[in-house]
Amino acid sequence: MKVVVFNKPFDVLSQFREDEKHLTVSSFIKDPELRIAGRLDLDSEGLMFLTDHGGLNQFITHPDNKKYKTYLAQVDGDVTEEAIEKLQKGVELADGMTLPAKARKVDQPEWLWERNPPVRYRANIPTTWIELQICEGRNRQVRRMTAAVGFPTLRLIRTQIGSIDLVKLGLQPGEQLEIEPLLYPDFKDVPADKPYEGRSFAKKSNNKPHFSRAKDKAREERGEKPFKGKKKAGGGTTRIWQTDDADKPRRKTNGTTRPNTKAPRGRSRNGR
């Protein structure tokens, strides 16, 4: 398994497909075997994984695996303790309640690089830095959470995924580094990489019993013999008119259905 850590700059799309208006990851990563595991929005910066392992993305982003992702957010206004407590308990968003987050107010870090273009400056409105840890991966979740408690995010940097710390690795925007997965506990429980299986394969390989076998089982439970229809002369599926009368299904009625006295089509009752 190959894992590459990348510091995504601001205004770069998390995709390999070329774009006319913005730079993409393909401007920095040239390895055709790598795929993005855990995207960042165009206006977000920081830590991204790229890997040749097919299941790593779901493993990192699924909340059951409790892989906390750490974000540094510069928010608009002087954040209150009440807002921090709301983030810690979970916030009601349009797509449901978030899981409790680890949130705290922090000072602007000394290691932080300059953003180009910089965040707008307004002398009469202060800004605050928040460190936020979540284990979910909803669309623009951190930005929606801070806005829901009254402090919109102005700048967002992902600094850590699990134990992989962008600051400790010392990567500047646009830089990348291949790491050894065996040195990090985050990758020890990653499921084995499986080749892609199409929908047709999945249908053939499911464990659901065929409807005919299910009917035979029901017959056995009632003490009846399994149905054995006569085989078609040239092979293939047995049709209902090829079975014995005793094996033909009986129509369930409430006792008021009249017997069928109509003559077959194309022939009168006297045979002429």
C-alpha positions as CSV (number, residue, x, y, z in Angstrom):
1,M,0.0,0.0,0.0
2,K,1.4,3.4,-1.0
3,V,0.4,6.5,1.0
4,V,1.4,10.0,0.0
5,V,0.7,13.0,2.2
6,F,0.0,16.3,0.4
7,N,-0.5,19.8,1.6
8,K,-3.2,21.2,-0.7
9,P,-2.9,24.9,-1.3
10,F,-5.9,27.3,-1.3
11,D,-7.9,27.5,-4.6
12,V,-6.8,24.0,-5.8
13,L,-9.5,21.5,-6.8
14,S,-9.3,18.0,-5.1
15,Q,-9.4,16.2,-8.4
16,F,-7.1,14.9,-11.2
17,R,-9.3,16.0,-14.0
18,E,-8.0,19.3,-15.6
19,D,-10.0,22.5,-15.0
20,E,-10.0,25.7,-17.0
21,K,-10.3,28.0,-14.1
22,H,-8.4,26.4,-11.3
23,L,-5.3,24.3,-10.6
24,T,-6.0,20.7,-9.6
25,V,-4.1,18.0,-7.7
26,S,-2.8,16.8,-11.1
27,S,-0.7,20.0,-11.2
28,F,1.3,18.6,-8.2
29,I,0.9,14.8,-8.2
30,K,2.1,12.9,-11.3
31,D,1.8,9.3,-10.1
32,P,-1.0,7.6,-12.1
33,E,-1.6,4.9,-9.5
34,L,-2.6,7.3,-6.8
35,R,-6.2,8.2,-5.9
36,I,-7.5,10.8,-3.5
37,A,-8.6,9.6,0.0
38,G,-10.4,12.3,1.8
39,R,-11.0,15.4,-0.3
40,L,-10.8,19.1,0.6
41,D,-13.0,21.9,-0.7
42,L,-11.6,24.4,-3.2
43,D,-11.3,27.1,-0.5
44,S,-9.8,24.8,2.1
45,E,-6.1,24.0,2.7
46,G,-4.0,21.4,4.3
47,L,-3.6,17.7,4.7
48,M,-4.7,15.2,2.1
49,F,-4.0,11.5,1.6
50,L,-3.4,9.9,-1.8
51,T,-3.1,6.2,-2.1
52,D,-3.2,3.2,-4.5
53,H,-5.4,1.3,-1.9
54,G,-9.1,1.1,-3.0
55,G,-10.7,1.0,0.5
56,L,-8.6,3.6,2.4
57,N,-11.0,6.5,1.6
58,Q,-14.0,4.8,3.2
59,F,-11.9,3.6,6.1
60,I,-10.8,7.2,6.9
61,T,-14.1,8.9,6.4
62,H,-16.5,6.5,8.0
63,P,-17.5,7.7,11.5
64,D,-17.5,4.2,12.9
65,N,-13.7,4.0,12.6
66,K,-13.3,7.1,14.7
67,K,-10.5,8.6,12.6
68,Y,-10.6,12.1,14.0
69,K,-9.6,14.9,11.5
70,T,-8.2,18.1,13.1
71,Y,-9.0,21.5,11.5
72,L,-7.8,24.9,12.3
73,A,-10.5,27.5,11.5
74,Q,-10.3,31.2,11.5
75,V,-13.9,32.5,12.2
76,D,-15.6,35.8,11.8
77,G,-16.0,37.5,15.3
78,D,-14.9,36.9,18.8
79,V,-16.1,33.3,19.5
80,T,-17.9,32.7,22.8
81,E,-17.7,29.9,25.2
82,E,-21.4,29.2,24.5
83,A,-20.6,28.6,20.8
84,I,-17.7,26.3,21.8
85,E,-20.0,24.2,24.0
86,K,-22.5,23.9,21.2
87,L,-19.8,22.6,18.9
88,Q,-18.7,20.1,21.6
89,K,-22.3,18.7,22.0
90,G,-23.1,18.6,18.3
91,V,-24.9,21.0,16.0
92,E,-28.2,20.6,14.2
93,L,-27.6,21.0,10.4
94,A,-29.9,20.7,7.4
95,D,-28.8,17.0,7.0
96,G,-29.2,16.1,10.7
97,M,-27.4,16.4,14.0
98,T,-23.6,16.2,14.0
99,L,-21.7,14.0,16.3
100,P,-20.0,15.7,19.3
101,A,-16.8,17.5,18.3
102,K,-13.6,18.3,20.1
103,A,-13.5,22.1,20.0
104,R,-11.4,24.8,21.7
105,K,-10.3,28.3,21.2
106,V,-6.6,28.7,20.2
107,D,-4.1,31.5,19.3
108,Q,-3.0,32.0,15.7
109,P,-0.2,29.5,15.3
110,E,3.3,30.7,14.5
111,W,3.9,28.0,11.9
112,L,1.0,29.1,9.7
113,W,1.9,30.1,6.1
114,E,0.5,33.1,4.3
115,R,-2.6,32.5,2.2
116,N,-2.7,34.0,-1.3
117,P,-5.0,35.8,-1.6
118,P,-5.2,36.7,2.1
119,V,-8.4,36.7,4.2
120,R,-10.2,40.0,4.0
121,Y,-9.3,42.4,6.9
122,R,-11.8,44.4,8.8
123,A,-10.5,46.5,11.6
124,N,-13.8,46.8,13.4
125,I,-14.6,43.1,13.4
126,P,-12.1,40.7,15.1
127,T,-11.4,37.1,14.1
128,T,-10.8,34.0,16.2
129,W,-9.0,30.8,15.7
130,I,-10.7,27.5,16.7
131,E,-9.2,24.0,16.7
132,L,-12.0,21.5,15.8
133,Q,-11.8,17.7,15.7
134,I,-14.5,15.6,14.0
135,C,-14.8,12.0,12.9
136,E,-17.5,12.6,10.2
137,G,-17.0,13.6,6.6
138,R,-20.1,15.6,5.5
139,N,-19.9,18.1,2.8
140,R,-18.4,21.4,4.1
141,Q,-19.2,20.2,7.6
142,V,-16.8,22.5,9.6
143,R,-17.9,25.6,7.8
144,R,-21.6,24.7,8.3
145,M,-21.0,24.0,12.0
146,T,-19.3,27.3,12.8
147,A,-21.9,29.2,10.9
148,A,-24.7,27.4,12.8
149,V,-23.3,28.7,16.1
150,G,-23.0,32.2,14.7
151,F,-19.3,32.4,13.6
152,P,-18.8,31.8,9.9
153,T,-15.4,30.4,8.8
154,L,-13.1,32.7,6.9
155,R,-10.1,30.3,6.5
156,L,-9.9,26.5,7.1
157,I,-6.8,24.3,7.3
158,R,-6.8,20.6,7.9
159,T,-3.8,19.8,10.0
160,Q,-4.2,16.2,11.1
161,I,-5.9,12.9,10.2
162,G,-5.5,10.4,12.9
163,S,-1.9,10.5,14.0
164,I,-0.6,11.9,10.7
165,D,0.3,15.5,11.5
166,L,1.0,18.0,8.8
167,V,2.8,20.4,11.1
168,K,5.2,17.7,12.4
169,L,5.9,16.7,8.8
170,G,6.8,20.3,8.0
171,L,5.1,20.3,4.6
172,Q,4.5,23.7,2.9
173,P,1.6,24.3,0.5
174,G,2.0,22.2,-2.7
175,E,4.6,19.8,-1.1
176,Q,4.2,16.1,-0.8
177,L,5.8,13.2,1.0
178,E,5.4,9.4,0.7
179,I,5.1,7.8,4.2
180,E,5.6,4.3,5.4
181,P,2.1,3.0,6.5
182,L,3.7,0.4,8.9
183,L,5.0,3.2,11.0
184,Y,1.6,4.6,11.8
185,P,-1.1,2.8,13.8
186,D,-3.9,4.4,11.7
187,F,-3.3,1.9,8.8
188,K,-3.1,-1.4,10.8
189,D,-6.8,-2.1,10.5
190,V,-7.3,-1.0,6.9
191,P,-9.2,-3.8,5.1
192,A,-7.6,-5.7,2.3
193,D,-7.7,-4.0,-1.0
194,K,-10.2,-5.8,-3.3
195,P,-10.5,-5.4,-7.1
196,Y,-13.5,-3.6,-8.4
197,E,-16.6,-5.8,-8.8
198,G,-19.3,-4.8,-11.2
199,R,-23.0,-4.9,-10.4
200,S,-23.6,-8.0,-12.4
201,F,-21.0,-9.9,-10.3
202,A,-22.6,-8.7,-7.1
203,K,-26.0,-10.0,-8.3
204,K,-24.6,-13.4,-9.2
205,S,-22.7,-13.8,-6.0
206,N,-25.4,-12.8,-3.5
207,N,-26.5,-15.4,-0.9
208,K,-30.2,-15.0,-1.4
209,P,-31.9,-18.4,-2.3
210,H,-33.5,-18.7,-5.7
211,F,-37.3,-18.4,-5.6
212,S,-37.7,-22.0,-6.7
213,R,-35.6,-23.3,-3.9
214,A,-37.5,-21.2,-1.5
215,K,-40.7,-22.8,-2.7
216,D,-39.2,-26.3,-2.3
217,K,-38.3,-25.4,1.3
218,A,-41.8,-24.2,2.0
219,R,-43.2,-27.5,0.6
220,E,-40.8,-29.5,2.9
221,E,-42.0,-27.5,5.9
222,R,-45.6,-28.5,5.1
223,G,-44.6,-32.1,4.8
224,E,-45.0,-32.2,1.0
225,K,-42.5,-33.4,-1.6
226,P,-40.4,-30.9,-3.5
227,F,-41.9,-29.9,-6.8
228,K,-40.3,-31.8,-9.7
229,G,-41.6,-30.6,-13.1
230,K,-41.0,-32.4,-16.3
231,K,-38.1,-31.2,-18.3
232,K,-38.7,-29.6,-21.6
233,A,-38.0,-31.8,-24.6
234,G,-35.2,-29.7,-25.9
235,G,-33.9,-28.7,-22.4
236,G,-34.5,-25.3,-20.9
237,T,-37.1,-24.1,-18.4
238,T,-40.2,-26.2,-17.8
239,R,-43.5,-24.4,-18.7
240,I,-46.7,-24.7,-16.7
241,W,-48.5,-26.6,-19.5
242,Q,-45.8,-29.2,-19.5
243,T,-46.4,-30.2,-15.9
244,D,-48.9,-32.8,-14.6
245,D,-52.3,-31.6,-13.5
246,A,-51.4,-32.5,-9.9
247,D,-48.4,-30.3,-9.9
248,K,-50.1,-27.3,-11.4
249,P,-50.6,-24.4,-9.0
250,R,-54.2,-24.0,-7.7
251,R,-56.0,-20.7,-7.8
252,K,-56.9,-19.5,-4.4
253,T,-60.4,-18.2,-4.1
254,N,-63.0,-17.3,-1.5
255,G,-65.4,-20.0,-2.7
256,T,-67.5,-17.8,-4.9
257,T,-65.6,-18.1,-8.1
258,R,-67.5,-19.8,-10.8
259,P,-66.0,-22.7,-12.8
260,N,-64.6,-21.8,-16.2
261,T,-67.2,-22.8,-18.8
262,K,-65.8,-20.8,-21.7
263,A,-64.7,-22.6,-24.7
264,P,-61.1,-22.3,-25.9
265,R,-60.5,-19.4,-28.3
266,G,-61.0,-20.2,-32.0
267,R,-63.3,-23.2,-31.4
268,S,-67.0,-23.4,-30.6
269,R,-68.4,-25.6,-27.8
270,N,-69.7,-28.3,-30.3
271,G,-66.2,-28.6,-31.8
272,R,-67.1,-26.9,-35.1
